[in-house]
Amino acid sequence: MQLTEAKVRELREELDYLKRVKRPKLLADIAEAREAGDLTNSPGGQAVQEKWELVEARIQEIEAALAKA
């Protein structure tokens, strides 16, 4: 699929947001959850871990799309 210039720009902006805002926030949330106890045994810790996995998957997806553009 061919990406338009606008779509490439949109993906780059999303990637920048995920890497510079969302990822650091989740890292802080993970650290906080660890301080409160085991990540895998607490519902809050599991939720943060799931969000982390989704963000990382989206980053990889965007990077792959941009590499093909």
C-alpha positions, -999 to +999 in steps of 0.1 A: +000+000+000+013+034-010+013+060+018+005+096+010+027+124+022+000+134+047-002+098+060+035+096+064+035+128+083+007+116+105+025+083+113+057+102+121+038+124+145+022+094+162+055+076+164+071+107+180+043+110+205+045+073+214+082+074+219+086+108+236+054+110+257+035+077+260+065+053+265+082+074+293+048+077+310+043+039+309+078+034+322+070+056+351+038+037+357+057+004+356+082+016+381+054+028+404+036-006+401+069-024+409+073-003+440+038-013+451+045-050+445+048-076+418+036-064+384+021-098+374+000-103+405-016-069+407-045-058+384-029-024+380+004-039+372-011-062+346-030-033+330+002-012+327+021-042+312-007-047+287-006-010+277+032-012+274+028-042+250+002-024+229+024+008+226+055-012+217+035-032+191+022+001+176+057+016+175+069-015+156+039-013+132+045+023+124+083+019+120+076-010+095+051+011+076+075+040+074+104+018+063+083+007+033+072+042+024 
